Amino acid sequence: MDTPDSDSLLAEQLLRLTRRVHRIQKRQLHERGLGVTPAQSRLLRTLAHWETPPRMADLAERLEVVPRAVTTLVDGLEASGKVRRVPDPANRRVIRIELTDDGVKVLQELHAARRAAAEEILAPLTDEQRRALGGLLDTLVDTHG
């Protein structure tokens, strides 16, 4: 039976794993010289999932951050040529954000960096342990709260 102490231990383990994942991903980004921060990489990955370029407000909602944070991220990515602001064809007052060709290339490198980080983290696990972990994580991620 779970006790508050075991729940606290699990919570601490999850936090430590999350920090480790972030450290490894940050190192992978640095080693590949992509010139993006982890927050910018998250925005690029999110941007890639839209069929049409989203508005800044759409990105903020999807990323669960305030619009000002998206503006700062987009400013940096635009300055480095990875995204561009484009007018909405139906309403010129609306600005949408789209990936540039360079942004698409960086996104491909980001996927490779994430795979390398995952391989490093999961290396000690057997295939069976990976499947079990995947099932447990699905349960936790799919729980709406």
Accessible surface in RSA format (square Angstrom, percent):
REM  Atomic radii and reference values for relative SASA: ProtOr
REM  Chains: A
REM  Algorithm: Lee & Richards
REM  Probe-radius: 1.40
REM  Slices: 20
REM RES _ NUM      All-atoms   Total-Side   Main-Chain    Non-polar    All polar
REM                ABS   REL    ABS   REL    ABS   REL    ABS   REL    ABS   REL
RES MET A   1   229.82 119.0 148.13  98.0  81.69 194.5 126.41 107.5 103.41 137.0
RES ASP A   2   102.96  72.1  84.43  84.0  18.53  43.8  16.01  37.7  86.96  86.7
RES THR A   3    67.31  47.9  65.60  66.5   1.71   4.1  60.41  81.1   6.90  10.4
RES PRO A   4   112.56  82.0 105.69  96.3   6.87  25.0 111.14  91.8   1.42   8.8
RES ASP A   5   117.65  82.4 111.45 110.9   6.20  14.7  31.33  73.7  86.32  86.1
RES SER A   6    39.77  33.6  35.35  47.2   4.42  10.2  38.86  82.8   0.91   1.3
RES ASP A   7    74.09  51.9  68.69  68.4   5.40  12.8  26.90  63.3  47.19  47.1
RES SER A   8    71.58  60.5  60.83  81.2  10.75  24.8  36.00  76.7  35.57  49.8
RES LEU A   9   105.65  58.8 100.84  72.1   4.81  12.1 105.08  73.8   0.57   1.5
RES LEU A  10    97.05  54.0  97.05  69.4   0.00   0.0  97.05  68.2   0.00   0.0
RES ALA A  11    50.14  46.1  45.44  70.1   4.71  10.7  49.18  69.3   0.96   2.5
RES GLU A  12    74.37  42.7  73.23  55.4   1.14   2.7  33.12  64.1  41.25  33.7
RES GLN A  13    83.97  47.0  78.72  57.5   5.26  12.5  22.88  48.7  61.09  46.3
RES LEU A  14    83.87  46.7  82.86  59.3   1.01   2.5  83.43  58.6   0.45   1.2
RES LEU A  15    98.75  55.0  98.42  70.4   0.33   0.8  98.49  69.2   0.26   0.7
RES ARG A  16   139.71  58.7 134.94  68.8   4.76  11.3  31.72  43.4 107.99  65.4
RES LEU A  17    66.64  37.1  62.40  44.6   4.25  10.7  65.96  46.3   0.68   1.8
RES THR A  18    67.32  47.9  64.29  65.2   3.03   7.2  42.79  57.5  24.53  37.1
RES ARG A  19   119.47  50.2 116.76  59.5   2.71   6.4  61.62  84.2  57.84  35.1
RES ARG A  20    89.24  37.5  89.24  45.5   0.00   0.0  26.76  36.6  62.48  37.9
RES VAL A  21    40.86  26.9  40.86  37.0   0.00   0.0  40.86  35.5   0.00   0.0
RES HIS A  22   100.31  54.8  98.33  68.3   1.98   5.1  71.57  73.8  28.74  33.4
RES ARG A  23   149.15  62.6 141.59  72.2   7.56  18.0  75.68 103.4  73.47  44.5
RES ILE A  24     7.71   4.4   7.45   5.5   0.27   0.6   7.71   5.6   0.00   0.0
RES GLN A  25    39.44  22.1  38.65  28.2   0.79   1.9   9.05  19.3  30.39  23.0
RES LYS A  26   128.38  62.6 127.61  78.3   0.77   1.8  70.64  63.6  57.74  61.5
RES ARG A  27    97.35  40.9  91.28  46.5   6.07  14.4  56.01  76.5  41.33  25.1
RES GLN A  28    18.64  10.4  18.64  13.6   0.00   0.0   0.00   0.0  18.64  14.1
RES LEU A  29    13.71   7.6  12.08   8.6   1.63   4.1  12.33   8.7   1.38   3.7
RES HIS A  30   151.77  82.9 134.86  93.7  16.91  43.2  90.31  93.1  61.46  71.5
RES GLU A  31   113.42  65.1  75.86  57.4  37.56  89.4  39.20  75.8  74.21  60.6
RES ARG A  32    84.97  35.7  56.41  28.8  28.56  68.0  23.78  32.5  61.19  37.1
RES GLY A  33    63.75  78.6   0.00   N/A  63.75  78.6  33.50  91.9  30.25  67.8
RES LEU A  34    21.86  12.2  13.28   9.5   8.58  21.6  16.77  11.8   5.10  13.7
RES GLY A  35    67.04  82.7   0.00   N/A  67.04  82.7  44.15 121.2  22.88  51.3
RES VAL A  36    14.94   9.8   0.19   0.2  14.75  35.5   2.26   2.0  12.68  34.4
RES THR A  37    69.56  49.5  66.86  67.8   2.70   6.4  67.74  91.0   1.81   2.7
RES PRO A  38    54.07  39.4  49.17  44.8   4.90  17.8  50.18  41.4   3.88  24.1
RES ALA A  39    51.02  46.9  42.17  65.1   8.85  20.1  48.18  67.9   2.84   7.5
RES GLN A  40    24.24  13.6  24.24  17.7   0.00   0.0   0.50   1.1  23.74  18.0
RES SER A  41     5.16   4.4   5.16   6.9   0.00   0.0   0.36   0.8   4.80   6.7
RES ARG A  42   101.60  42.7 101.50  51.7   0.10   0.2  33.33  45.5  68.27  41.4
RES LEU A  43     0.09   0.1   0.00   0.0   0.09   0.2   0.00   0.0   0.09   0.3
RES LEU A  44     0.00   0.0   0.00   0.0   0.00   0.0   0.00   0.0   0.00   0.0
RES ARG A  45    47.03  19.7  46.30  23.6   0.73   1.7  12.67  17.3  34.37  20.8
RES THR A  46    16.89  12.0  14.30  14.5   2.59   6.2   4.93   6.6  11.96  18.1
RES LEU A  47     8.16   4.5   3.38   2.4   4.78  12.0   3.38   2.4   4.78  12.9
RES ALA A  48    43.27  39.8  14.74  22.7  28.53  64.9  18.32  25.8  24.94  66.1
RES HIS A  49   139.42  76.2 109.94  76.4  29.48  75.4  73.76  76.0  65.66  76.4
RES TRP A  50    69.23  27.8  48.73  23.6  20.50  48.1  51.79  27.6  17.44  28.3
RES GLU A  51   180.24 103.5 139.02 105.2  41.22  98.1  58.32 112.8 121.91  99.5
RES THR A  52    91.76  65.3  89.25  90.5   2.51   6.0  66.50  89.3  25.26  38.2
RES PRO A  53    41.65  30.4  37.32  34.0   4.33  15.7  40.92  33.8   0.72   4.5
RES PRO A  54     1.18   0.9   0.27   0.2   0.91   3.3   1.18   1.0   0.00   0.0
RES ARG A  55    95.41  40.1  95.41  48.6   0.00   0.0  16.13  22.0  79.28  48.0
RES MET A  56    35.58  18.4  34.50  22.8   1.08   2.6  34.50  29.3   1.08   1.4
RES ALA A  57    49.05  45.1  41.22  63.6   7.83  17.8  42.51  59.9   6.54  17.3
RES ASP A  58    28.86  20.2  25.30  25.2   3.55   8.4   4.14   9.7  24.72  24.7
RES LEU A  59     0.00   0.0   0.00   0.0   0.00   0.0   0.00   0.0   0.00   0.0
RES ALA A  60     3.88   3.6   3.55   5.5   0.33   0.8   3.61   5.1   0.28   0.7
RES GLU A  61   140.99  80.9 124.02  93.8  16.97  40.4  51.03  98.7  89.96  73.5
RES ARG A  62   122.72  51.5 100.00  51.0  22.73  54.1  44.40  60.7  78.33  47.5
RES LEU A  63     6.45   3.6   4.59   3.3   1.86   4.7   4.59   3.2   1.86   5.0
RES GLU A  64   153.75  88.3 119.85  90.7  33.89  80.7  44.00  85.1 109.75  89.6
RES VAL A  65    55.19  36.3  35.60  32.2  19.59  47.2  45.69  39.7   9.50  25.8
RES VAL A  66    99.80  65.7  96.64  87.5   3.16   7.6  98.71  85.8   1.09   3.0
RES PRO A  67    81.12  59.1  81.07  73.9   0.06   0.2  81.12  67.0   0.00   0.0
RES ARG A  68   155.96  65.5 150.59  76.8   5.37  12.8  76.38 104.4  79.58  48.2
RES ALA A  69    35.50  32.6  27.36  42.2   8.14  18.5  34.65  48.8   0.85   2.3
RES VAL A  70     0.00   0.0   0.00   0.0   0.00   0.0   0.00   0.0   0.00   0.0
RES THR A  71    37.18  26.4  37.18  37.7   0.00   0.0  22.41  30.1  14.77  22.3
RES THR A  72    77.21  54.9  71.94  72.9   5.27  12.6  64.46  86.6  12.76  19.3
RES LEU A  73    29.95  16.7  29.26  20.9   0.69   1.7  29.95  21.0   0.00   0.0
RES VAL A  74     0.00   0.0   0.00   0.0   0.00   0.0   0.00   0.0   0.00   0.0
RES ASP A  75    64.22  45.0  57.87  57.6   6.34  15.0  27.15  63.9  37.07  37.0
RES GLY A  76    28.59  35.3   0.00   N/A  28.59  35.3  22.79  62.5   5.80  13.0
RES LEU A  77     0.60   0.3   0.54   0.4   0.06   0.1   0.60   0.4   0.00   0.0
RES GLU A  78    63.07  36.2  52.31  39.6  10.77  25.6  19.90  38.5  43.18  35.3
RES ALA A  79    94.60  87.0  49.89  77.0  44.71 101.7  62.71  88.3  31.90  84.5
RES SER A  80    52.92  44.7  27.43  36.6  25.49  58.7  37.78  80.5  15.14  21.2
RES GLY A  81    32.60  40.2   0.00   N/A  32.60  40.2  28.91  79.3   3.68   8.3
RES LYS A  82    15.21   7.4  15.21   9.3   0.00   0.0   0.80   0.7  14.41  15.4
RES VAL A  83     2.04   1.3   0.00   0.0   2.04   4.9   0.00   0.0   2.04   5.5
RES ARG A  84   106.77  44.8 106.73  54.4   0.04   0.1  40.72  55.6  66.06  40.0
RES ARG A  85    73.85  31.0  52.88  27.0  20.96  49.9  31.74  43.4  42.11  25.5
RES VAL A  86    33.18  21.8  32.88  29.8   0.30   0.7  33.18  28.8   0.00   0.0
RES PRO A  87    84.56  61.6  76.01  69.3   8.55  31.1  76.01  62.8   8.55  53.1
RES ASP A  88    12.10   8.5  11.69  11.6   0.41   1.0   0.19   0.4  11.91  11.9
RES PRO A  89   133.64  97.4  92.94  84.7  40.70 147.9 104.62  86.4  29.02 180.4
RES ALA A  90   100.92  92.8  58.73  90.6  42.19  96.0  69.28  97.6  31.64  83.8
RES ASN A  91    51.73  35.7  46.05  44.5   5.68  13.7  20.86  50.2  30.87  29.8
RES ARG A  92   205.53  86.3 187.87  95.8  17.65  42.0  67.71  92.5 137.81  83.5
RES ARG A  93   210.89  88.5 178.94  91.2  31.96  76.1  86.99 118.9 123.90  75.1
RES VAL A  94    38.94  25.6  35.00  31.7   3.94   9.5  38.94  33.8   0.00   0.0
RES ILE A  95    70.74  40.3  64.47  48.0   6.27  15.1  64.47  46.4   6.27  17.0
RES ARG A  96    55.63  23.4  55.63  28.4   0.00   0.0   8.84  12.1  46.79  28.4
RES ILE A  97     0.00   0.0   0.00   0.0   0.00   0.0   0.00   0.0   0.00   0.0
RES GLU A  98    45.46  26.1  43.39  32.8   2.06   4.9  10.89  21.1  34.57  28.2
RES LEU A  99    36.48  20.3  19.99  14.3  16.49  41.4  19.99  14.0  16.49  44.4
RES THR A 100    15.85  11.3  15.02  15.2   0.83   2.0  15.85  21.3   0.00   0.0
RES ASP A 101   114.68  80.3 110.05 109.5   4.63  10.9  29.24  68.8  85.44  85.2
RES ASP A 102    62.40  43.7  59.17  58.9   3.23   7.6  24.14  56.8  38.26  38.2
RES GLY A 103     0.00   0.0   0.00   N/A   0.00   0.0   0.00   0.0   0.00   0.0
RES VAL A 104    62.74  41.3  62.68  56.7   0.06   0.1  62.68  54.5   0.06   0.2
RES LYS A 105   132.90  64.8 131.06  80.4   1.84   4.4  77.65  69.9  55.25  58.9
RES VAL A 106    11.97   7.9  11.23  10.2   0.75   1.8  11.97  10.4   0.00   0.0
RES LEU A 107    13.93   7.8  13.93  10.0   0.00   0.0  13.93   9.8   0.00   0.0
RES GLN A 108   114.66  64.1 107.16  78.3   7.49  17.8  40.51  86.2  74.15  56.2
RES GLU A 109    72.00  41.3  71.56  54.1   0.44   1.1  20.53  39.7  51.47  42.0
RES LEU A 110     2.00   1.1   1.86   1.3   0.14   0.3   1.86   1.3   0.14   0.4
RES HIS A 111    76.58  41.9  75.16  52.2   1.42   3.6  48.74  50.2  27.83  32.4
RES ALA A 112    25.64  23.6  22.52  34.8   3.12   7.1  23.18  32.6   2.46   6.5
RES ALA A 113     2.44   2.2   2.28   3.5   0.16   0.4   2.44   3.4   0.00   0.0
RES ARG A 114    90.19  37.9  86.84  44.3   3.35   8.0  18.10  24.7  72.08  43.7
RES ARG A 115   141.42  59.4 137.89  70.3   3.53   8.4  66.80  91.3  74.63  45.2
RES ALA A 116    28.15  25.9  21.49  33.2   6.66  15.2  23.85  33.6   4.30  11.4
RES ALA A 117     1.13   1.0   1.13   1.7   0.00   0.0   1.13   1.6   0.00   0.0
RES ALA A 118    42.74  39.3  38.00  58.6   4.73  10.8  42.28  59.5   0.45   1.2
RES GLU A 119   114.05  65.5 109.35  82.7   4.70  11.2  42.64  82.5  71.41  58.3
RES GLU A 120    64.58  37.1  51.74  39.1  12.83  30.6  35.27  68.2  29.30  23.9
RES ILE A 121    22.69  12.9  16.88  12.6   5.81  14.0  16.88  12.2   5.81  15.8
RES LEU A 122    48.64  27.1  48.64  34.8   0.00   0.0  48.64  34.2   0.00   0.0
RES ALA A 123    68.17  62.7  43.80  67.6  24.37  55.4  46.71  65.8  21.47  56.9
RES PRO A 124   106.08  77.3  69.06  63.0  37.02 134.6  82.30  68.0  23.77 147.7
RES LEU A 125    54.61  30.4  45.03  32.2   9.59  24.1  45.74  32.1   8.88  23.9
RES THR A 126    80.61  57.3  72.01  73.0   8.60  20.5  77.59 104.2   3.02   4.6
RES ASP A 127   100.84  70.6  94.73  94.3   6.11  14.5  20.74  48.8  80.10  79.9
RES GLU A 128   127.37  73.1 125.13  94.7   2.24   5.3  37.21  72.0  90.17  73.6
RES GLN A 129    86.53  48.4  83.24  60.8   3.29   7.8  27.66  58.9  58.87  44.7
RES ARG A 130    87.61  36.8  79.15  40.3   8.46  20.1  27.10  37.0  60.50  36.7
RES ARG A 131   165.47  69.5 149.05  76.0  16.42  39.1  82.89 113.3  82.58  50.1
RES ALA A 132    57.98  53.3  43.61  67.3  14.37  32.7  55.88  78.7   2.11   5.6
RES LEU A 133    52.41  29.2  51.03  36.5   1.38   3.5  51.83  36.4   0.58   1.6
RES GLY A 134    30.34  37.4   0.00   N/A  30.34  37.4  29.49  80.9   0.86   1.9
RES GLY A 135    38.75  47.8   0.00   N/A  38.75  47.8  33.25  91.2   5.50  12.3
RES LEU A 136   115.81  64.5 114.25  81.7   1.57   3.9 114.47  80.4   1.34   3.6
RES LEU A 137    69.18  38.5  68.98  49.4   0.19   0.5  69.18  48.6   0.00   0.0
RES ASP A 138    88.09  61.7  87.64  87.2   0.45   1.1  15.88  37.4  72.21  72.0
RES THR A 139    88.89  63.2  79.78  80.9   9.11  21.7  61.72  82.9  27.17  41.1
RES LEU A 140   105.84  58.9  91.47  65.4  14.37  36.1  91.93  64.6  13.91  37.4
RES VAL A 141   115.40  75.9  92.20  83.5  23.21  55.9  99.00  86.0  16.41  44.5
RES ASP A 142    95.24  66.7  82.64  82.3  12.59  29.8  29.19  68.7  66.05  65.9
RES THR A 143    94.31  67.1  72.43  73.4  21.88  52.2  65.56  88.1  28.75  43.5
RES HIS A 144   173.99  95.1 143.87 100.0  30.12  77.1 102.17 105.3  71.82  83.6
RES GLY A 145   124.22 153.2   0.00   N/A 124.22 153.2  71.10 195.1  53.11 119.0
END  Absolute sums over single chains surface
CHAIN  1 A    10161.8       8603.1       1558.7       5871.3       4290.5
END  Absolute sums over all chains
TOTAL         10161.8       8603.1       1558.7       5871.3       4290.5
